[in-house]
Structures are given as C-alpha cells and as structure tokens.
C-alpha cells in the first residue's frame, strides 16, 4: 500500500491518503479509547507525540502534540502505516456511539456543537435556507426558526441564531437533533455539493489566484499561529487579498468569527500586531470581510 502525505489547515494534523477507499464510515481514537480494532493504532498511540487518530474513507489523519515537528516523525508513521495497515483493513470497526457537546464562542449569537467524529474535511458555510439545498444537514437545521447561518468543518458545527432568541432556550434540543441526525448516518452534504463564493469572500486558499510572496508569508502565519485558535472558537479566517501599494491585508471571517465584535478587536490588536512584528515593514493594516 502506498500512502501520500497531505498537510491540513491545522499544523498539528496531517493525512496519510490512499488512492483506494480504506473503510466505510469513520472512527476516531485517542489514548483513552478502549477496544481499538486496529492493533496498528494501539501501537501508534503509544508514541508520546501522538494525540489522536482518525480513519475515514481513503485516509488516516493523525494529530500530534506541539513539542515535535512533522519533519521528524512523518516518514516513520508513513512507513508503519504502509507496512501494517493493509493486513488489518479486513477487520470491522466497532460502531462508536456518537457524542455531541456544546461550546460557547466569543460571538454571543453563535454556538459550537462538537462531535466525536469527522463531519467534513473542508469548509461548508450556508448563509440562508435558499443556499441549503445541497447541504441536507443545513436544510433540516433551518426547520428551527431561530437558525440564521450554519458553518460546518472537521468535527463541529457552528450555528448562528437570530438576535431575538436565547441560546439557553435551544441548546438541548439542538444538541439532541444533531445527535439523532448523525446517529442515523444521514448525509452532511449531497454528492453535487459545490461551495459558493463571491470574489469578495473567496479566500486565497480557495481561489485559483497565484499568491504573491508576501501573501504566502501571511498565509503561513495564519496557518501556524492563528487558524488553530480561531477553529477552537468555532470559526475560520483566511486571506482574501493583499494590496501591495497600501500594504493592506483583507481577511475573510467565517463561522463564529463573522459579525463578531470581539473578532474585529482580535483582528486589529492581535493579528495586525503579529503581522507587524513578524513581517516588519510589509503589512500596514488588516481589514475584515464577513463571510
């Protein structure tokens, strides 16, 4: 078996990707997991730098801890997986019960619902019921009248409510709905789903535009220092463009970050300051565009 290494938006997670389907469904394992059906994963989880393993579709994703670099360990992990995984793929994964918990975000109108399984390897942002036809999960979530916007990525869903309702009145029913939906293995997106972006809200990583050297440096800083923290808060940030003349970086805010007052403050006082320090003389200001 040959596996290719793919890096992800999270600098602590890489994927080992096969050209063939490995399993149907998905399963996630940590050092605390019991009765792991793949002996190879028990072996990998004994490494002190490995935090979590996900197997789904045609790839295995491994999450490491901060104290080690992928350059020091990825080749060893790749060799172990290529040597031992093929003999274990015939084993059936025991069905792992779905669990969902809710997390508050810095945006008072947004609640983050976290699952113990991968939902989507990418970003899904649905801004209205009219845009939900190819996202069955979002379409059903819009049956709740207080739901305004939906953001799905990796293992969580960030839901934006309207200004009138209070989250404490809806957390339990929303958590139960999502649990039932995932437990019944209903689809997240349709086979025909294609993310819609306008030129105004398409980040450079989602567009076909060739990045300049300064844009590449900004993207690298976002990937390493900003995006993991933003994802923890239920959102995403991406670089739309950089104006070389004014030295202005235009940033796309999505999920819990979109429309959040504290996100604007973080953008100016945190990210702008970071870019000033790490790219001296190259970036003058940062402005936000809500997704």
Residue pairs with C-beta under 8 A, 6 or more apart in sequence:
1 18
1 81
1 82
1 85
1 86
2 18
2 19
2 82
3 16
3 17
3 18
3 60
3 78
3 81
3 82
4 16
4 17
4 18
5 14
5 15
5 16
5 17
5 74
5 78
6 14
6 15
6 16
6 17
6 59
7 14
7 15
7 70
8 14
8 15
8 61
9 205
9 223
9 227
9 231
10 63
10 154
10 227
10 228
10 231
11 223
11 224
11 228
12 51
12 63
12 64
12 65
12 66
12 228
13 61
13 62
13 63
13 64
14 61
14 62
14 70
14 74
15 59
15 60
15 61
16 59
16 60
16 61
16 62
16 77
16 78
16 81
17 58
17 59
18 58
18 59
19 58
20 58
21 57
21 58
22 55
22 56
22 57
22 58
22 59
22 60
22 85
22 89
23 55
23 56
23 57
23 89
23 93
25 56
25 93
25 185
26 54
26 55
26 56
26 57
26 117
26 118
27 54
27 55
27 56
27 93
27 96
27 117
28 52
28 53
28 54
28 96
28 116
28 117
28 118
28 155
29 36
29 41
29 45
29 52
29 53
29 54
30 45
30 51
30 52
30 53
31 45
31 50
31 51
33 45
35 94
36 42
36 45
37 91
37 92
37 93
37 94
38 55
38 85
38 88
38 91
39 84
39 88
40 80
40 81
40 84
40 85
40 88
41 53
41 55
43 80
43 84
44 50
44 53
44 62
44 77
44 80
45 53
47 73
48 65
49 64
49 65
49 67
49 68
49 73
50 62
50 63
50 64
50 65
51 63
51 64
51 65
52 62
52 63
53 60
53 61
53 62
53 63
54 60
54 61
54 62
54 63
54 118
55 61
55 93
56 118
60 81
60 85
61 118
62 77
64 70
64 73
96 116
96 117
97 183
98 115
98 116
98 117
98 179
98 182
98 183
99 115
99 116
99 179
100 113
100 114
100 115
100 175
100 178
100 179
100 182
101 113
101 114
101 175
102 111
102 112
102 113
102 114
102 171
102 174
102 175
103 111
103 112
103 113
103 114
103 156
103 234
104 111
104 112
104 167
105 111
105 112
105 158
105 233
105 234
105 235
105 256
105 260
106 233
106 256
106 260
106 262
106 263
107 160
107 234
107 235
107 256
107 257
107 258
107 259
107 260
107 262
107 263
108 167
109 148
109 160
109 161
109 162
109 163
109 259
110 158
110 159
110 160
110 161
110 234
110 235
110 255
110 256
110 260
111 158
111 159
111 161
111 167
111 171
111 174
111 234
112 156
112 157
112 158
112 233
112 234
112 256
113 156
113 157
113 158
113 159
113 174
113 175
113 178
114 155
114 156
115 155
115 156
115 157
115 178
115 182
116 155
117 155
117 182
118 154
118 155
119 152
119 153
119 154
119 155
119 156
119 157
119 182
119 188
120 152
120 153
120 154
120 188
120 189
121 154
122 153
122 195
123 151
123 152
123 153
123 195
123 206
123 236
123 254
124 135
124 138
124 150
124 151
124 152
124 153
124 188
124 189
124 193
124 195
125 149
125 150
125 151
125 152
125 195
125 254
125 255
125 291
126 132
126 135
126 138
126 149
126 150
126 151
127 149
127 291
128 149
129 139
129 142
131 196
132 138
132 139
132 142
132 150
133 139
133 190
134 189
134 190
134 192
134 193
134 194
135 150
135 152
135 188
135 189
135 190
135 193
136 186
136 187
136 188
136 189
136 190
137 150
137 152
137 157
137 181
137 186
137 187
137 188
137 189
138 150
138 152
140 177
140 181
141 147
141 150
141 159
141 177
142 150
144 170
144 173
144 174
144 177
146 161
146 162
146 164
146 165
146 170
147 159
147 160
147 161
148 160
148 161
148 162
149 159
149 160
149 258
150 157
150 158
150 159
150 160
151 157
151 158
151 159
151 160
151 234
151 235
151 236
151 254
151 255
151 256
151 258
152 158
152 188
153 231
153 236
153 255
154 231
156 234
157 178
158 234
158 235
158 255
158 256
159 174
160 256
160 258
160 259
161 167
161 170
195 206
197 206
197 207
200 240
200 289
201 240
201 252
201 289
201 291
202 240
202 252
203 238
203 239
203 240
203 252
204 211
204 215
204 219
204 238
204 239
204 240
204 241
205 219
205 238
205 239
206 238
209 241
211 219
212 242
212 244
214 242
214 244
214 279
214 282
214 283
215 239
215 241
215 242
217 279
217 282
218 239
218 242
218 249
218 275
218 279
218 283
219 239
221 274
221 275
221 278
221 279
222 237
222 238
222 239
222 271
225 274
226 237
226 271
226 274
227 236
227 237
230 236
230 237
230 257
233 256
233 257
234 255
234 256
235 253
235 254
235 255
235 256
235 257
235 258
235 260
235 263
236 252
236 253
236 254
236 255
236 257
236 291
237 251
237 252
237 253
237 254
237 257
237 271
238 251
238 252
238 254
239 249
239 250
239 251
239 252
240 250
240 251
240 252
240 289
241 249
241 250
242 248
242 249
242 250
242 283
243 249
243 250
246 284
246 285
247 282
247 283
247 284
247 285
248 283
248 284
248 285
248 286
248 287
249 275
249 283
249 285
249 286
249 287
250 286
250 287
250 289
251 267
251 271
251 286
251 287
251 288
251 289
252 289
252 291
253 259
253 260
253 263
253 267
253 288
253 289
253 290
253 291
254 291
255 291
256 263
257 263
258 290
258 291
259 290
263 288
264 288
267 286
267 288
268 286
271 286
272 283
272 285
272 286
275 282
275 283
275 286
276 283
